[in-house]
Amino acid sequence: MSAMFELADGGIGFMPDPADNPDGHNVPHHDAGTRISFELANVGDVGGNARVTVECDGNVVGPEWTSGYLDPGDPDTGYVSLGRLGPGSHEVLIYVNPGSGSRDHTTAQFGVD
């Protein structure tokens, strides 16, 4: 086998980006950046690095996020900035490579004030 990764059951978390939130908003807001979080784990039988691609509203966001080296069973938490988004509903898709073929991608909708 090899290193294979799955996303945790917690899904995708959404929050104002602490690096771009001058007014101190507590929920995603158009006057602040939006950041997502997700958890994954190595479910393979050897160590390796996970790569996560993020899409927002059908567009790839920035470079891939890459985990640190994860031994089998090790988890990691990733954070990716989506930048500033307009008010309204948005959709995020994340997918992890190399995936296990199960729980290697997820989507979520969220609102921006």
LINBELKA-V831423 format. One line per field, one symbol per residue. phi: phi as a letter, one per 20 degrees, with the letter a starting at -180 (. if undefined). psi: psi as a letter, one per 30 degrees, with the letter a starting at -180 (. if undefined). burial: + if it has 9 or more other C-alpha atoms within 8 Angstrom, else -. A space follows every 50 residues. Layout:
BEGIN
phi = ???
psi = ???
burial = ???
END
This chain:
BEGIN
phi = .bfcccffffmdecbfffebbfemfdcgbfebfdcdcbcbbededcfrde ccdccclndfdlfgecfffdfgnfebddcceenedffpeccdccbdcfee ncldbbcbdbddf
psi = aakkkkklffbkkklkjffiifghkflkkfgllkklllklljgagllakk kkkkkkhgkkjalkkkllkklkfkllklkkkfakllkaklkkkkkkkklf fkhglllkklkk.
burial = --++++++--++-++++---+---+-++++-+++++++++++++++++++ ++++++----+---+-+--++++-++-+++++-++-+--+++++++++++ --++++++--++-
END
